Amino acid sequence: MRKILTLFLAFASTAACTQEQNTPAKFKADESGAVVLNNGNSVIPLMNVKDLKIASVDLGFPNSAVFDSIAGKYWAVKTFQGDTITTSQGFNMMHMKLKLYNVVMLKLSGQSSFSLPLMKFIADLESQTKVIFVLSGSGANFVKLEKTRSPLIWNKLQTPESASASAQIIFGGLASAGKLDANYSTTFKKGTGYSTQKIRLGYSTPEAVSLSNRFGSGIDAIVKEGITAHSAPSAVVLVAKDGKVIFSKAYGAHSYDGPNPTKLDDIYDMASVTKITATTPSIMRLYDRKMIGLDSLISRYVATTRNIPDKSDIKIKEALLHEAGYYPYIKFFELLKPGETSKDSSSAYPVKVADGYFLRANYFEDVMWPVTLKSHGESRGKYVYSDLSMYMLKEVVEQVSHTRLNDYVLNEFYLPLGMQATGFLPRNRFDRSRIVPTTENDNWFRSMRVQGYVNDPGAAMAGGVQGHAGLFSTANDLAIYYQMLLNKGTYGGEKFFEPSTVELFTSRQSKVSPRGYGFARLTEAEEKADNGYPSQLAYGHSGYTGTYVWVDPKYNLIYICLTNRVYPDDNKTYGISKVNLRARVLDFVYEEVLKAQK
């Protein structure tokens, strides 16, 4: 198992591997060797993943761990071992275990024993459940599957790369156009095979998009330098290009010299990346559906602003551009009075802001919102970055949709896209050990570990759900979301936005700053530097906790860097790091992409 996983990590660009192993020709051969059969009903690629409960049963399939790891990047997949089952009783028990799954992937190979109990199990399962056969190795076993009617993916090769390709084809990370090279049975004849489409992210290597085999080691060096310089103890870097994740690697540990090494699917506090991954897309969706307009007044939806002179006539687009004149940031925690927090939860103290730390009921309504309404920025028409803009836009979204922001984005975007770990209030859904801590002492109002509760004090005191902060996510989930934007609003065979809406919001819309609606874009300093990057089409956002997302349509590029840079106490212990890890890795990625184009 360790050897298989090591091979997978090398394949997925999460560890170094030799140039010979990574040749584009080899990957192309492993991918093109796949053939899709019995797909007349277009089951493959799988659609609407949020409705699927998927099981993967190993019945003697080499590189099963690789297959399951790749499949699990698209949606939750429960794995079962069936390769040691030999009796009808054993298969009946397996059948019982699979009762809660509406898609079952049966992985077989030339080494599998197609016994009578197994064949009865297959026939029984097919009669009640959607089945997908994944077959590798010799085609001699085709005759055993002659009477099956479920989709079948076959690859003559039995390598980690071919196992990965089969998983990607099932979910649409790869297109398939393979045909059988010979007659294998009366049904599976030479020349048969269905073509399938690519509808989701794929997973490959830098070499597959003509980047140097030193691409990974270059990123390694920068990140390791950053960790040594206390830029952050933990980091995950992901690069996607041309619709493929070509680099994804976890570095360091949750804390300096800590016992919990960083994993690829660790969950990070997004901080202000919330603005463009939750609040802005919600506004985009309502705009798309003609439920709001960019010139609509915020006071139309937020009634409490109607009688406030400097807020009553602010337009939605002004808030998106940070030109509404809102005060930049309010330190709500400085308003706390004795008795307004407690170590114990109760109806009087229901708002959990950290483990063993609770805020009194209705603090947002009684204190935070009135203070927000009374604040004055006096900078309308100028670019002044303001978190309060997103407080207001959250209220707009919830009023128009009649849904809390966290529920709206989860059901409208994250689950339909296959984003398994993205959302607000992660401690309600995931084990704490999977969530990277932000601080041990935030030096604001929490002198304890903050792990799985939003780092931003305003968002925390508002209950963990706000328009400017509160979202948690993983690198792979973010890659899915931003690939959808790079696709101009479509992903997984589903349209999330009109292409014109994506172009409108991500392009420059201000006369006084380079920003789009909600999105940051290249700065004037970057434009004057004339390095050839970023392009005029690029957009993204950074987050205070150490997160960064950047998309450049010109280069068909997505860059994601997640860190907990504020650990352990927001630079009080180690000071500001001399290594700007997020920016330096992005510069390196751009430089390598430009080199490859010369």
C-alpha positions in Angstrom: 0.0 0.0 0.0 2.8 2.5 0.9 4.4 1.9 -2.5 1.1 2.5 -4.3 0.5 5.7 -2.4 4.0 6.9 -3.1 3.5 6.3 -6.8 0.2 8.2 -6.7 1.8 11.2 -4.9 4.5 11.3 -7.6 1.9 11.1 -10.3 -0.2 13.9 -8.7 2.8 16.2 -8.5 2.8 16.1 -4.7 6.3 14.6 -4.6 9.3 14.7 -6.8 9.6 12.0 -9.5 12.1 11.3 -12.3 11.8 12.8 -15.7 11.4 9.4 -17.2 8.3 8.6 -15.1 6.7 12.0 -16.0 7.1 12.1 -19.7 4.0 13.5 -21.4 4.0 10.6 -23.9 3.7 8.1 -21.0 0.7 9.9 -19.5 -0.9 10.3 -22.9 -0.6 6.5 -23.5 -2.1 5.7 -20.1 -5.0 8.1 -20.7 -5.7 7.2 -24.3 -5.7 3.5 -23.5 -9.0 3.8 -21.7 -12.1 2.6 -23.5 -15.7 3.3 -22.3 -18.3 0.7 -23.1 -22.0 0.2 -22.5 -22.5 3.9 -22.1 -25.6 4.3 -24.3 -27.5 6.0 -21.4 -24.6 8.5 -20.9 -24.1 7.6 -17.3 -20.4 8.5 -17.7 -19.4 11.2 -16.9 -21.4 11.3 -13.7 -23.6 14.3 -13.4 -25.2 16.1 -10.4 -22.7 14.7 -7.9 -24.5 16.2 -4.9 -27.3 13.7 -5.3 -24.9 10.7 -5.4 -23.8 8.3 -2.7 -20.9 6.5 -4.2 -19.2 3.3 -3.1 -16.0 1.9 -4.6 -15.5 -1.9 -4.2 -12.1 -3.4 -4.8 -12.4 -6.9 -6.3 -8.8 -7.4 -7.2 -7.8 -4.1 -8.9 -4.2 -3.0 -9.0 -3.6 0.6 -7.9 -7.0 0.7 -6.2 -5.7 3.3 -3.7 -4.8 5.6 -6.6 -8.2 5.2 -8.2 -10.0 6.0 -5.0 -7.8 9.0 -4.1 -8.6 10.6 -7.5 -12.3 9.7 -7.4 -12.5 11.2 -3.9 -11.4 14.6 -5.3 -14.7 14.9 -7.2 -17.1 13.6 -4.5 -17.2 11.6 -1.3 -16.4 7.9 -2.1 -16.7 5.1 0.5 -14.3 2.3 -0.2 -14.9 -1.4 0.4 -12.5 -4.4 0.2 -14.1 -7.3 -1.6 -11.0 -9.1 -3.1 -10.9 -11.7 -0.3 -14.6 -12.6 -0.5 -15.1 -16.1 -2.0 -18.6 -17.2 -0.8 -22.2 -16.3 -1.5 -22.6 -15.5 2.1 -19.7 -13.0 2.0 -21.1 -11.3 -1.1 -24.6 -11.2 0.4 -23.0 -9.3 3.4 -21.3 -6.9 1.0 -24.6 -6.4 -0.8 -26.1 -5.4 2.5 -23.3 -2.9 3.2 -23.9 -1.2 -0.1 -27.6 -0.6 0.5 -27.2 3.1 1.2 -25.2 3.8 -2.0 -26.9 4.7 -5.3 -23.7 4.4 -7.4 -21.4 1.4 -7.0 -18.0 1.2 -8.8 -16.8 -2.4 -9.1 -13.1 -2.5 -9.7 -11.8 -5.6 -11.4 -8.8 -6.8 -13.3 -7.3 -9.7 -15.2 -6.3 -11.1 -11.9 -9.8 -11.1 -10.5 -11.5 -14.4 -9.9 -14.9 -14.3 -11.7 -16.4 -17.0 -9.5 -20.1 -18.0 -9.6 -20.8 -16.2 -6.3 -19.2 -13.0 -7.7 -21.2 -13.2 -10.9 -24.5 -13.6 -8.9 -23.5 -10.7 -6.7 -22.9 -8.5 -9.9 -26.2 -9.6 -11.4 -28.1 -8.9 -8.2 -26.4 -5.5 -7.7 -27.1 -4.4 -11.3 -30.8 -5.1 -10.8 -31.1 -2.7 -8.0 -28.3 -0.1 -8.2 -26.4 2.0 -10.7 -23.2 0.1 -11.3 -20.0 1.2 -13.1 -17.4 -1.5 -13.9 -13.7 -0.5 -13.8 -11.6 -3.2 -15.5 -7.9 -3.2 -16.1 -5.3 -5.7 -17.6 -6.1 -8.6 -19.9 -9.2 -8.4 -22.0 -9.8 -12.1 -21.4 -12.4 -11.4 -18.7 -14.6 -9.4 -21.1 -16.5 -12.6 -21.8 -17.4 -12.8 -18.1 -19.1 -9.5 -18.4 -20.9 -10.3 -21.6 -24.4 -10.0 -20.1 -23.8 -6.9 -18.1 -25.6 -3.8 -19.2 -23.8 -1.2 -16.9 -21.1 1.2 -18.1 -17.6 -0.3 -18.2 -14.2 1.4 -18.4 -11.4 -0.7 -19.5 -7.7 0.0 -19.7 -5.2 -2.7 -20.8 -2.5 -1.0 -18.7 -2.3 -1.6 -15.0 -0.4 1.5 -13.8 -1.1 4.3 -11.3 -1.6 6.6 -14.3 -4.2 4.4 -15.9 -6.1 3.9 -12.7 -6.1 7.7 -12.3 -7.3 8.1 -15.9 -10.2 5.7 -15.3 -11.4 7.6 -12.2 -11.1 11.0 -14.1 -13.1 9.7 -17.0 -15.9 8.6 -14.7 -16.2 12.1 -13.3 -15.4 13.9 -16.5 -11.9 15.1 -15.6 -10.7 13.5 -18.8 -12.5 13.0 -22.1 -12.4 9.5 -23.6 -12.5 8.5 -27.3 -10.9 5.1 -27.1 -12.0 2.0 -29.1 -11.4 -1.6 -28.5 -8.3 -2.8 -30.4 -9.6 -6.4 -31.0 -12.7 -8.6 -30.7 -12.9 -9.7 -27.0 -16.4 -11.2 -27.0 -19.6 -11.3 -29.1 -20.6 -8.0 -27.5 -17.3 -6.3 -27.0 -16.0 -6.1 -30.5 -13.1 -4.3 -32.2 -13.9 -0.6 -32.8 -16.5 -0.3 -30.1 -16.3 2.4 -27.5 -18.1 5.5 -26.5 -16.8 9.0 -26.6 -17.2 11.0 -23.4 -16.6 14.7 -22.6 -14.4 16.5 -20.2 -16.6 18.5 -17.8 -14.5 18.9 -14.7 -10.9 19.4 -13.5 -8.4 16.8 -14.4 -5.3 15.8 -12.5 -1.9 15.5 -14.2 1.7 16.8 -14.0 3.5 20.0 -15.0 5.0 18.3 -18.0 1.5 17.6 -19.4 1.2 21.4 -20.0 4.8 21.8 -21.2 6.3 23.1 -17.9 9.7 22.0 -16.7 10.1 18.9 -14.5 11.8 21.3 -12.1 8.5 23.2 -11.6 7.7 21.3 -8.3 11.2 21.7 -6.8 11.2 25.4 -7.4 7.9 25.8 -5.5 9.3 23.5 -2.8 12.3 25.7 -2.2 10.3 28.9 -1.8 7.7 27.4 0.5 10.4 25.7 2.7 12.3 29.0 2.9 9.0 30.7 4.0 8.3 28.2 6.7 11.9 28.5 8.0 11.4 32.3 8.1 8.2 31.9 10.0 5.9 33.0 7.2 3.6 30.2 8.3 3.9 26.8 9.8 1.5 25.2 7.3 0.9 25.6 3.6 -0.9 24.0 0.7 -0.1 25.1 -2.8 -2.2 24.1 -5.9 -1.6 25.1 -9.5 -4.1 24.3 -12.3 -3.5 25.0 -15.9 -5.5 24.2 -19.0 -8.2 22.5 -17.0 -5.8 20.2 -15.1 -4.4 20.4 -11.5 -0.7 20.0 -12.3 0.7 20.7 -8.9 -0.8 20.1 -5.4 1.4 19.7 -2.3 1.1 20.1 1.4 3.9 21.6 3.5 4.9 21.9 7.2 2.6 21.2 10.1 -0.4 22.9 11.7 2.0 24.5 14.2 5.7 25.1 14.3 7.4 21.8 15.3 3.9 20.4 15.9 2.8 16.8 15.6 0.1 17.3 12.9 1.6 17.4 9.4 -0.3 19.4 6.8 -2.5 17.3 4.5 -3.8 18.2 1.0 -7.4 18.2 2.2 -6.9 20.3 5.3 -9.4 23.0 5.9 -8.2 26.7 6.1 -9.9 29.9 7.2 -10.4 31.9 4.0 -10.6 35.3 5.6 -11.3 37.9 2.9 -11.3 35.2 0.2 -14.8 34.8 1.5 -15.7 38.0 -0.3 -15.2 36.5 -3.8 -16.1 32.9 -3.0 -19.3 33.5 -1.1 -20.7 37.0 -1.1 -19.8 38.2 -4.6 -21.0 35.0 -6.3 -24.3 35.3 -4.4 -24.7 38.8 -5.8 -23.7 37.5 -9.2 -26.4 34.7 -9.0 -29.1 37.2 -8.0 -28.0 39.6 -10.7 -28.1 36.7 -13.2 -31.7 35.9 -12.2 -32.6 39.6 -12.5 -33.6 39.7 -8.8 -31.3 42.6 -8.2 -29.5 45.2 -10.3 -26.0 46.7 -9.9 -27.6 50.1 -9.7 -30.2 49.0 -7.2 -30.0 50.8 -3.8 -28.9 48.8 -0.9 -31.5 50.6 1.2 -34.2 49.0 -0.9 -33.3 45.7 0.7 -31.7 46.8 4.0 -34.4 48.8 5.6 -32.4 50.1 8.5 -30.3 52.2 6.2 -33.1 54.1 4.6 -33.1 57.1 6.9 -29.4 57.5 7.2 -28.2 60.3 4.8 -24.8 58.8 3.9 -26.2 55.3 3.4 -29.7 55.6 2.0 -28.6 56.1 -1.7 -25.6 53.7 -1.9 -25.7 51.4 -4.9 -24.8 47.7 -4.9 -22.0 48.3 -7.4 -20.4 50.9 -5.1 -20.2 48.4 -2.3 -18.7 45.8 -4.7 -16.1 48.3 -5.8 -15.3 49.6 -2.2 -16.3 53.1 -3.3 -19.4 53.4 -1.1 -17.8 55.5 1.6 -18.3 52.9 4.3 -15.9 52.9 7.3 -13.0 50.4 6.5 -13.1 48.3 9.7 -14.7 48.5 13.1 -13.0 46.9 16.1 -16.2 45.5 17.6 -14.2 43.6 20.2 -13.2 46.9 21.8 -16.8 47.5 22.6 -17.2 44.4 24.8 -18.2 45.0 28.4 -17.7 42.9 31.5 -20.3 40.1 31.6 -20.9 40.0 27.8 -18.7 36.8 27.4 -18.8 33.5 29.2 -16.8 30.3 29.5 -20.0 28.3 29.4 -22.7 28.0 26.7 -26.3 28.8 27.6 -29.3 30.5 26.1 -27.9 33.7 27.5 -24.5 33.0 25.8 -25.1 31.1 22.6 -22.5 32.5 20.2 -19.4 30.4 20.3 -16.3 32.3 19.2 -13.7 29.7 20.4 -13.6 26.5 22.4 -14.8 27.4 25.9 -15.6 31.1 25.0 -19.1 32.4 24.3 -20.7 35.7 23.5 -24.0 36.9 24.8 -27.2 36.6 22.8 -28.2 39.3 20.3 -24.9 41.1 20.5 -24.9 41.6 16.7 -28.4 43.2 16.7 -27.9 45.2 19.9 -24.4 46.5 19.5 -22.6 45.6 16.2 -25.3 46.6 13.7 -26.2 49.9 15.4 -22.5 50.8 15.5 -22.2 49.9 11.8 -25.1 52.1 10.9 -23.6 55.1 12.9 -20.2 54.8 11.3 -19.1 57.3 8.7 -16.3 56.7 6.2 -16.7 60.0 4.3 -14.8 58.7 1.3 -17.6 58.0 -1.2 -16.4 57.8 -4.8 -12.9 56.9 -3.7 -11.4 53.5 -3.4 -11.3 52.7 0.4 -11.2 49.0 1.1 -14.0 48.2 3.5 -15.2 45.1 5.2 -18.5 46.9 6.0 -19.3 46.8 2.2 -19.7 43.0 2.6 -21.7 43.2 5.8 -24.2 45.2 3.8 -24.1 42.9 0.8 -24.7 39.9 3.0 -27.9 41.6 4.2 -28.9 42.1 0.6 -28.4 38.5 -0.3 -30.3 37.2 2.7 -33.2 39.6 2.1 -33.6 38.8 -1.6 -33.1 35.1 -1.3 -34.8 34.7 2.1 -32.0 32.4 3.0 -29.0 32.7 5.3 -25.8 33.3 3.4 -24.1 30.1 4.6 -27.1 28.0 3.5 -27.4 29.9 0.2 -23.9 29.3 -1.0 -23.7 25.8 0.2 -26.8 24.7 -1.8 -26.4 27.0 -4.8 -22.7 26.5 -5.4 -20.6 24.3 -3.2 -22.5 21.1 -3.1 -23.6 21.2 -6.8 -20.0 21.8 -7.8 -18.7 18.9 -5.7 -16.9 21.1 -3.1 -17.0 18.7 -0.2 -15.4 20.8 2.6 -16.3 24.4 1.8 -18.6 26.4 3.9 -19.1 28.4 7.0 -19.1 27.0 10.6 -16.9 24.0 9.8 -16.9 22.7 13.3 -20.5 21.8 12.8 -19.5 19.4 9.9 -15.9 18.3 10.4 -13.5 17.0 13.0 -11.4 19.7 14.6 -8.2 17.9 13.7 -8.8 18.5 10.0 -9.0 22.2 10.4 -5.8 24.2 10.5 -5.6 26.5 13.6 -5.2 30.2 13.0 -3.9 31.5 16.3 -3.1 30.5 19.9 -3.7 34.1 20.9 -5.2 36.5 18.4 -4.2 39.5 20.5 -7.6 41.0 20.0 -10.1 39.3 22.3 -9.3 35.5 22.3 -6.3 34.4 24.3 -6.8 30.7 23.4 -6.4 28.5 20.4 -8.7 29.5 17.5 -9.3 26.4 15.4 -12.4 26.1 13.2 -13.8 29.4 14.4 -13.3 32.4 12.1 -10.2 34.4 12.9 -11.8 37.7 12.0 -13.3 39.1 15.3 -16.2 40.8 13.7 -17.3 37.7 11.8 -16.8 35.6 14.9 -18.9 37.9 17.1 -21.6 37.9 14.4 -21.9 34.2 14.8 -19.3 33.0 12.3 -21.2 33.9 9.1 -20.5 37.3 7.5 -20.0 38.7 4.1 -16.3 39.6 4.5 -15.0 36.5 6.4 -16.1 33.2 7.9 -15.7 30.9 4.9 -13.4 27.8 5.3 -12.2 25.7 2.4 -9.6 23.4 0.9 -7.3 23.9 -2.0 -9.0 21.3 -4.2 -12.4 22.8 -3.5 -11.2 26.3 -4.4 -9.7 24.9 -7.7 -13.1 23.5 -8.6 -14.9 26.8 -7.9 -12.4 28.9 -9.8 -12.2 26.5 -12.7 -16.0 27.1 -13.0 -15.3 30.9 -13.3 -12.5 30.2 -15.7 -15.0 28.2 -17.8 -17.2 31.3 -17.8 -19.7 29.9 -15.4 -20.1 26.2 -16.3 -18.8 23.1 -14.6 -19.8 19.5 -14.3 -22.3 19.9 -17.1 -24.2 22.6 -15.2 -24.4 26.4 -15.8 -23.9 28.5 -12.6 -23.5 31.9 -14.3 -24.0 33.4 -17.7 -20.6 34.0 -19.4 -21.4 37.7 -19.6 -21.9 37.9 -15.9 -18.5 36.3 -15.2 -16.8 38.7 -17.6 -18.6 41.7 -16.2 -17.7 41.1 -12.5 -14.1 40.0 -13.1 -13.2 42.8 -15.5 -12.2 46.3 -14.5 -15.3 48.4 -13.5 -13.8 51.3 -11.7 -12.5 54.7 -12.8 -10.5 55.1 -9.6 -9.0 51.6 -9.0 -8.2 48.5 -11.1 -10.9 46.5 -9.3 -13.8 44.5 -10.7 -17.1 44.0 -8.9 -15.9 42.3 -5.8 -12.7 41.0 -7.3 -9.2 42.3 -6.9 -7.2 42.6 -10.1 -3.6 43.6 -11.1 -2.4 46.7 -9.3 -1.1 49.8 -10.9 2.4 48.9 -9.6 2.2 45.5 -11.2 1.1 47.1 -14.5 4.0 49.6 -14.4 6.5 46.8 -13.6 5.7 45.3 -17.1 6.9 41.8 -16.2 4.4 40.3 -18.7 2.2 39.2 -15.8 -0.4 39.3 -14.4 -2.5 39.8 -17.6 -5.2 42.5 -17.8 -7.7 39.6 -17.5 -6.5 38.3 -14.1 -8.5 38.5 -10.9 -8.5 37.0 -7.4 -8.2 38.0 -3.8 -6.0 37.5 -0.7 -7.1 36.8 2.9 -5.6 38.1 6.1 -5.0 34.6 7.6 -2.6 33.8 4.7 -4.8 32.7 1.9 -4.6 33.6 -1.8 -6.5 32.8 -4.9 -5.5 34.1 -8.4 -7.0 33.3 -11.8 -5.5 34.4 -15.1 -7.6 33.6 -18.1 -4.9 34.6 -20.5 -2.7 31.7 -19.3 -5.6 29.5 -18.4 -4.1 29.5 -14.9 -5.4 29.0 -11.4 -3.1 29.6 -8.4 -4.1 28.8 -4.8 -1.9 29.2 -1.7 -3.4 28.5 1.7 -1.4 29.2 4.8 -2.0 30.1 8.5 0.4 33.0 8.4 -1.1 34.6 11.5 -0.1 31.6 13.7 0.6 31.6 16.6 -0.2 35.2 17.6 -0.4 37.4 14.5 3.3 38.2 14.2 3.9 39.1 17.9 6.3 36.2 18.5 8.2 36.0 15.2 7.6 39.4 13.7 6.7 40.0 10.0 8.4 37.4 7.9 10.9 38.6 5.3 9.6 35.9 2.9 6.3 36.8 1.2 5.5 33.2 0.5 2.2 33.7 -1.4 3.5 36.3 -3.8 6.9 34.7 -4.5 5.4 31.3 -5.4 2.9 33.1 -7.8 5.8 35.0 -9.4 7.7 31.7 -9.9 4.6 30.1 -11.4 4.2 33.0 -13.9 7.9 33.0 -14.8 7.8 29.2 -15.5 4.6 29.6 -17.6 6.2 32.4 -19.6 9.4 30.4 -20.1 7.4 27.5 -21.5 5.8 29.8 -24.1 9.1 31.0 -25.5 
